[in-house]
Amino acid sequence: MARTNVVTGAASGIGRATKELLEQRGETVIGVDLAGSDIDADLTTPEGRATLVSEVEKRSGGTVDAVFAIAGLALPVPATVGVNYFGMIATLEGLRPLLATSDAPRAVGISSMASLFPVDDELVARLDAGDEPGALARAAAMTEEEAANIYASTKRAFARWIRRHAATSDWAGASIPLNAIAPGIIRTPMTADLTSTPEGVEQILQMVPMPLNGVAEPIATAYLLAWLCSVENSHLCGQVVFVDGGSDAVIRGDSTW
């Protein structure tokens, strides 16, 4: 039987590639994005998050088999905090009751290999505490130089959220595998300024080494996301899987966390 999937960030990049892959496999996909998808919702706002949940419930008939929380930003602005962390969690938590009615529920979110980069400890602490007003205020107060750490901070904190929640009664206890992926540099509109020329690619790969096949296309992550939310994945729990062409192995060496 075809599964019903919710994909945020479905209008472009990894989200679009994932939506198209699932549809090619005969599955039903409810796409969510700011515009250009099935549901228009701004996940930086409480209203947008509520719209996501209510509209998905209507369109799905009350049952969702898989949630792909993909929507995100890579800009050095407070909105990145809103969507990458609080919007991501609101998507997963808000749709969890609909997942609970599925025979084989699955959920996945997006971290990043940037979670290995320097972060702002105060911002991460506020994210860990679930303090959205405080986190937004901290991001707004960060200097131009410090603002470069906003993205990495959101991805580090989200990876920690996955680790802390996946094995709890709400998720593992309800037979819902919850995991995340950590992409390297992917050719998307978000990275177009960095990957549009050979010189740009060479420069970014100095920062993010990807010895296995270099910069990736979105489909490389879509295949992994699709498996993580497939019926076949019954026991992977709380993992942050790096699909990064080897940058994690290069940067962290023997360390596994």
Secondary structure, DSSP 8 states (H G I E B T S, - for coil): ---EEEEETTTSHHHHHHHHHHHHTT-EEEEEESSSSSEE--TTSHHHHHHHHHHHHHHHTT--SEEEE-----SSSHHHHIIIIIIHHHHHHHHHHHHTTSSS-EEEEE--GGGGS---HHHHHHHHTT-HHHHHHHHHHS-HHHHTTHHHHHHHHHHHHHHHHTTSTTTGGGT--EEEEEE--B-SGGGHHHHSSHHHHHHHHHHS--TTTSSB-HHHHHHHHHHHTSTT--S--S-EEEESTTHHHHHHTT---
